[in-house]
């Protein structure tokens, strides 16, 4: 977006892996693709941000996709295999949930507005706690997916956890309020001349202390 002078905000690759365990509900690590290829157990593997290969459970590292575009030193997230009873996408602006949507149930597409949903209150309570504790590590405009674990650790009831963080300008809004989604998207892909100082480190291709050419 250099020619258009647009500042694209995106979460850092290590935000999810740096979260306290009470917010993830599973073991997560950031490794290289080369390291992931040496895994010998079923593991969920995904690129942190891009879609260079499908995010999925792979039986072992040998099952990961091959190709010249997949460099061994490329970062990937690996995590324990878990089952999500429900997953929600939240559009965040300045540390607050602007709108949201359920997008899946037990791994299947199941879009429904967050407003009026039976899980609305616990979703917002979890999000408020997460943002109060870890919100400084996110851009001012971003998408965070959270979910209800189907099999929480130690038999706990209704264990909520973070699924991942995504770029707002690259995320499906599902059944979220489109007008409020647009508020977040416009901030996440706005003019470089209006980028806030706190967002500089989250801007793609933005060098500190000067804007990239």
BAMILO-430365 format. One record per residue (C-alpha): residue number from 1; chain; x negated, y negated, z. Coordinates in steps of 0.05 Angstrom, whole numbers, plus 5000, padded with zeros to 4 digits. Layout:
REM BAMILO-430365
+------+-------+------+-------+------+
: resi : chain : east : north :   up :
+------+-------+------+-------+------+
:  NUM :     A :    X :     Y :    Z :
...
+------+-------+------+-------+------+
This chain:
REM BAMILO-430365
+------+-------+------+-------+------+
: resi : chain : east : north :   up :
+------+-------+------+-------+------+
:    1 :     A : 5000 :  5000 : 5000 :
:    2 :     A : 4940 :  4954 : 4991 :
:    3 :     A : 4969 :  4919 : 4930 :
:    4 :     A : 5034 :  4904 : 4966 :
:    5 :     A : 4999 :  4881 : 5030 :
:    6 :     A : 5044 :  4927 : 5072 :
:    7 :     A : 5022 :  4952 : 5140 :
:    8 :     A : 5044 :  5025 : 5148 :
:    9 :     A : 5048 :  5044 : 5221 :
:   10 :     A : 5036 :  5116 : 5241 :
:   11 :     A : 5023 :  5153 : 5306 :
:   12 :     A : 4953 :  5178 : 5320 :
:   13 :     A : 4935 :  5251 : 5306 :
:   14 :     A : 4921 :  5265 : 5379 :
:   15 :     A : 4982 :  5232 : 5412 :
:   16 :     A : 5021 :  5297 : 5420 :
:   17 :     A : 4961 :  5338 : 5443 :
:   18 :     A : 4944 :  5286 : 5496 :
:   19 :     A : 5013 :  5288 : 5529 :
:   20 :     A : 5019 :  5317 : 5599 :
:   21 :     A : 5044 :  5389 : 5597 :
:   22 :     A : 5111 :  5369 : 5629 :
:   23 :     A : 5128 :  5333 : 5564 :
:   24 :     A : 5107 :  5388 : 5516 :
:   25 :     A : 5130 :  5452 : 5548 :
:   26 :     A : 5076 :  5491 : 5511 :
:   27 :     A : 5001 :  5492 : 5497 :
:   28 :     A : 4981 :  5447 : 5440 :
:   29 :     A : 4912 :  5431 : 5412 :
:   30 :     A : 4882 :  5391 : 5355 :
:   31 :     A : 4830 :  5432 : 5317 :
:   32 :     A : 4801 :  5434 : 5248 :
:   33 :     A : 4832 :  5477 : 5194 :
:   34 :     A : 4769 :  5519 : 5193 :
:   35 :     A : 4778 :  5534 : 5267 :
:   36 :     A : 4852 :  5550 : 5257 :
:   37 :     A : 4833 :  5601 : 5203 :
:   38 :     A : 4798 :  5641 : 5257 :
:   39 :     A : 4861 :  5650 : 5299 :
:   40 :     A : 4880 :  5723 : 5310 :
:   41 :     A : 4949 :  5714 : 5342 :
:   42 :     A : 5016 :  5685 : 5317 :
:   43 :     A : 5011 :  5609 : 5323 :
:   44 :     A : 5051 :  5549 : 5301 :
:   45 :     A : 5006 :  5508 : 5256 :
:   46 :     A : 5019 :  5441 : 5222 :
:   47 :     A : 4983 :  5381 : 5194 :
:   48 :     A : 4989 :  5324 : 5245 :
:   49 :     A : 5021 :  5275 : 5196 :
:   50 :     A : 5018 :  5294 : 5123 :
:   51 :     A : 5052 :  5352 : 5087 :
:   52 :     A : 4990 :  5384 : 5058 :
:   53 :     A : 5017 :  5453 : 5076 :
:   54 :     A : 5082 :  5477 : 5109 :
:   55 :     A : 5089 :  5472 : 5184 :
:   56 :     A : 5105 :  5543 : 5205 :
:   57 :     A : 5089 :  5602 : 5250 :
:   58 :     A : 5030 :  5640 : 5218 :
:   59 :     A : 5016 :  5711 : 5239 :
:   60 :     A : 4942 :  5696 : 5241 :
:   61 :     A : 4893 :  5644 : 5214 :
:   62 :     A : 4881 :  5687 : 5153 :
:   63 :     A : 4953 :  5674 : 5132 :
:   64 :     A : 4943 :  5598 : 5127 :
:   65 :     A : 4949 :  5569 : 5057 :
:   66 :     A : 4886 :  5564 : 5014 :
:   67 :     A : 4866 :  5512 : 4964 :
:   68 :     A : 4811 :  5463 : 4945 :
:   69 :     A : 4852 :  5406 : 4974 :
:   70 :     A : 4852 :  5438 : 5043 :
:   71 :     A : 4784 :  5419 : 5072 :
:   72 :     A : 4757 :  5461 : 5130 :
:   73 :     A : 4746 :  5398 : 5171 :
:   74 :     A : 4818 :  5373 : 5162 :
:   75 :     A : 4854 :  5364 : 5229 :
:   76 :     A : 4912 :  5410 : 5246 :
:   77 :     A : 4956 :  5420 : 5307 :
:   78 :     A : 4963 :  5489 : 5336 :
:   79 :     A : 5013 :  5508 : 5389 :
:   80 :     A : 5047 :  5565 : 5425 :
:   81 :     A : 5107 :  5595 : 5388 :
:   82 :     A : 5171 :  5570 : 5420 :
:   83 :     A : 5245 :  5569 : 5402 :
:   84 :     A : 5285 :  5505 : 5403 :
:   85 :     A : 5359 :  5509 : 5420 :
:   86 :     A : 5369 :  5438 : 5393 :
:   87 :     A : 5324 :  5385 : 5362 :
:   88 :     A : 5335 :  5310 : 5359 :
:   89 :     A : 5303 :  5254 : 5320 :
:   90 :     A : 5297 :  5187 : 5356 :
:   91 :     A : 5281 :  5121 : 5322 :
:   92 :     A : 5242 :  5078 : 5371 :
:   93 :     A : 5231 :  5003 : 5368 :
:   94 :     A : 5191 :  4965 : 5420 :
:   95 :     A : 5194 :  5024 : 5468 :
:   96 :     A : 5269 :  5034 : 5464 :
:   97 :     A : 5313 :  5085 : 5428 :
:   98 :     A : 5350 :  5047 : 5374 :
:   99 :     A : 5388 :  5107 : 5346 :
:  100 :     A : 5382 :  5181 : 5339 :
:  101 :     A : 5409 :  5246 : 5311 :
:  102 :     A : 5409 :  5319 : 5324 :
:  103 :     A : 5377 :  5352 : 5263 :
:  104 :     A : 5371 :  5426 : 5279 :
:  105 :     A : 5398 :  5482 : 5323 :
:  106 :     A : 5356 :  5545 : 5332 :
:  107 :     A : 5314 :  5525 : 5272 :
:  108 :     A : 5372 :  5513 : 5224 :
:  109 :     A : 5394 :  5446 : 5197 :
:  110 :     A : 5451 :  5419 : 5240 :
:  111 :     A : 5456 :  5344 : 5234 :
:  112 :     A : 5501 :  5305 : 5283 :
:  113 :     A : 5498 :  5235 : 5311 :
:  114 :     A : 5466 :  5226 : 5379 :
:  115 :     A : 5520 :  5177 : 5399 :
:  116 :     A : 5574 :  5217 : 5433 :
:  117 :     A : 5535 :  5282 : 5430 :
:  118 :     A : 5541 :  5328 : 5491 :
:  119 :     A : 5466 :  5322 : 5500 :
:  120 :     A : 5463 :  5247 : 5492 :
:  121 :     A : 5450 :  5231 : 5566 :
:  122 :     A : 5394 :  5281 : 5578 :
:  123 :     A : 5362 :  5263 : 5511 :
:  124 :     A : 5360 :  5189 : 5530 :
:  125 :     A : 5337 :  5204 : 5601 :
:  126 :     A : 5279 :  5246 : 5576 :
:  127 :     A : 5261 :  5194 : 5524 :
:  128 :     A : 5262 :  5137 : 5575 :
:  129 :     A : 5216 :  5176 : 5621 :
:  130 :     A : 5170 :  5194 : 5564 :
:  131 :     A : 5165 :  5123 : 5539 :
:  132 :     A : 5153 :  5095 : 5609 :
:  133 :     A : 5095 :  5142 : 5618 :
:  134 :     A : 5065 :  5151 : 5548 :
:  135 :     A : 5097 :  5097 : 5505 :
:  136 :     A : 5035 :  5054 : 5500 :
:  137 :     A : 5004 :  5109 : 5457 :
:  138 :     A : 5056 :  5098 : 5402 :
:  139 :     A : 5067 :  5044 : 5350 :
:  140 :     A : 5122 :  4994 : 5363 :
:  141 :     A : 5163 :  5027 : 5308 :
:  142 :     A : 5160 :  5102 : 5304 :
:  143 :     A : 5200 :  5167 : 5304 :
:  144 :     A : 5195 :  5217 : 5360 :
:  145 :     A : 5228 :  5286 : 5356 :
:  146 :     A : 5247 :  5320 : 5421 :
:  147 :     A : 5281 :  5386 : 5434 :
:  148 :     A : 5314 :  5432 : 5484 :
:  149 :     A : 5273 :  5495 : 5493 :
:  150 :     A : 5314 :  5558 : 5485 :
:  151 :     A : 5268 :  5598 : 5531 :
:  152 :     A : 5237 :  5549 : 5581 :
:  153 :     A : 5179 :  5570 : 5624 :
:  154 :     A : 5194 :  5604 : 5691 :
:  155 :     A : 5268 :  5607 : 5675 :
:  156 :     A : 5279 :  5532 : 5684 :
:  157 :     A : 5345 :  5506 : 5659 :
:  158 :     A : 5350 :  5454 : 5604 :
:  159 :     A : 5276 :  5441 : 5594 :
:  160 :     A : 5266 :  5383 : 5546 :
:  161 :     A : 5201 :  5373 : 5508 :
:  162 :     A : 5169 :  5332 : 5453 :
:  163 :     A : 5169 :  5366 : 5385 :
:  164 :     A : 5125 :  5315 : 5349 :
:  165 :     A : 5118 :  5242 : 5329 :
:  166 :     A : 5126 :  5218 : 5258 :
:  167 :     A : 5122 :  5156 : 5214 :
:  168 :     A : 5189 :  5121 : 5212 :
:  169 :     A : 5179 :  5102 : 5139 :
:  170 :     A : 5171 :  5176 : 5121 :
:  171 :     A : 5226 :  5208 : 5162 :
:  172 :     A : 5296 :  5234 : 5145 :
:  173 :     A : 5348 :  5196 : 5185 :
:  174 :     A : 5398 :  5254 : 5184 :
:  175 :     A : 5461 :  5229 : 5221 :
:  176 :     A : 5429 :  5169 : 5256 :
:  177 :     A : 5459 :  5100 : 5248 :
:  178 :     A : 5429 :  5076 : 5181 :
:  179 :     A : 5429 :  5002 : 5199 :
:  180 :     A : 5389 :  5015 : 5263 :
:  181 :     A : 5344 :  5063 : 5226 :
:  182 :     A : 5329 :  5007 : 5176 :
:  183 :     A : 5309 :  4961 : 5233 :
:  184 :     A : 5256 :  5011 : 5254 :
:  185 :     A : 5233 :  5027 : 5183 :
:  186 :     A : 5225 :  4953 : 5165 :
:  187 :     A : 5179 :  4943 : 5225 :
:  188 :     A : 5140 :  5006 : 5210 :
:  189 :     A : 5127 :  4983 : 5138 :
:  190 :     A : 5126 :  4908 : 5143 :
:  191 :     A : 5080 :  4853 : 5116 :
:  192 :     A : 5008 :  4857 : 5140 :
:  193 :     A : 5010 :  4784 : 5158 :
:  194 :     A : 5063 :  4798 : 5211 :
:  195 :     A : 5031 :  4859 : 5245 :
:  196 :     A : 5028 :  4853 : 5320 :
:  197 :     A : 4960 :  4859 : 5353 :
:  198 :     A : 4981 :  4921 : 5392 :
:  199 :     A : 4999 :  4956 : 5326 :
:  200 :     A : 4933 :  4944 : 5291 :
:  201 :     A : 4904 :  5010 : 5313 :
:  202 :     A : 4965 :  5047 : 5286 :
:  203 :     A : 4961 :  5016 : 5217 :
:  204 :     A : 4940 :  5061 : 5159 :
:  205 :     A : 4878 :  5034 : 5124 :
:  206 :     A : 4871 :  4976 : 5172 :
:  207 :     A : 4802 :  4962 : 5196 :
:  208 :     A : 4786 :  4924 : 5260 :
:  209 :     A : 4776 :  4867 : 5270 :
:  210 :     A : 4793 :  4846 : 5198 :
:  211 :     A : 4848 :  4870 : 5153 :
:  212 :     A : 4825 :  4918 : 5099 :
:  213 :     A : 4823 :  4890 : 5029 :
+------+-------+------+-------+------+
